[in-house]
Amino acid sequence: MGLSAPEPLDDAAGAENTAEVRLSAGGPVAQPTPPKKKRTTVTFYLTPAMRNRARAAYRHTSFGERDSSWSEMLNKALLAEVQRREAQYNGGDAFVGNDDPLTPGRPIGY
């Protein structure tokens, strides 16, 4: 008798209802798996010095900060700045976002 993970449910049925099977000394134990989040790629520019500094910070602290990846560290940094701006400019409430493209180029006056 072989063990296999249950068939995943389609998105309409809800990803939160999926599970995976892990083996323990007492036999298989079903563990809920978190739903997969949609992700997107973001491209931005920074100096090589800043990139190297950030990568060094990640290498030296990722274990202690429990970062699962370089992307997770960058997400945390971006979230901290977004929350700071929401607190300063929007009374701590989240800004409402959408998928409209940002205006290209640098704002006039900078």
BELGIGI-V675331 format. One record per residue. N is the residue number from 1. D_FIRST is the distance of its C-alpha to the first C-alpha in Angstrom with 2 decimals. Layout:
# BELGIGI-V675331
[[N & D_FIRST] [N & D_FIRST]]
This chain:
# BELGIGI-V675331
[[1 & 0.00] [2 & 3.80] [3 & 6.73] [4 & 9.83] [5 & 13.29] [6 & 14.75] [7 & 17.17] [8 & 20.56] [9 & 23.33] [10 & 26.49] [11 & 29.57] [12 & 31.24] [13 & 28.57] [14 & 28.91] [15 & 27.10] [16 & 27.35] [17 & 24.58] [18 & 21.86] [19 & 19.42] [20 & 17.18] [21 & 14.37] [22 & 15.37] [23 & 13.89] [24 & 16.35] [25 & 16.93] [26 & 16.10] [27 & 12.72] [28 & 12.30] [29 & 15.67] [30 & 16.74] [31 & 19.94] [32 & 22.43] [33 & 23.53] [34 & 27.23] [35 & 28.42] [36 & 29.50] [37 & 33.26] [38 & 35.30] [39 & 37.22] [40 & 40.26] [41 & 42.15] [42 & 45.58] [43 & 48.10] [44 & 51.08] [45 & 53.58] [46 & 54.42] [47 & 56.35] [48 & 54.73] [49 & 56.04] [50 & 54.36] [51 & 51.05] [52 & 51.25] [53 & 52.22] [54 & 49.31] [55 & 46.85] [56 & 48.32] [57 & 47.98] [58 & 44.32] [59 & 43.66] [60 & 45.53] [61 & 44.24] [62 & 40.80] [63 & 39.02] [64 & 41.50] [65 & 41.49] [66 & 37.69] [67 & 37.95] [68 & 34.63] [69 & 36.61] [70 & 40.14] [71 & 39.76] [72 & 39.02] [73 & 42.20] [74 & 44.21] [75 & 42.87] [76 & 43.98] [77 & 47.40] [78 & 47.89] [79 & 46.88] [80 & 49.40] [81 & 52.18] [82 & 51.31] [83 & 51.38] [84 & 54.69] [85 & 56.24] [86 & 54.98] [87 & 56.59] [88 & 59.81] [89 & 60.28] [90 & 58.32] [91 & 58.66] [92 & 55.15] [93 & 53.62] [94 & 51.21] [95 & 52.90] [96 & 51.64] [97 & 50.19] [98 & 49.51] [99 & 48.54] [100 & 52.17] [101 & 53.00] [102 & 55.17] [103 & 58.70] [104 & 58.73] [105 & 61.00] [106 & 62.70] [107 & 64.52] [108 & 68.30] [109 & 70.03] [110 & 67.54]]
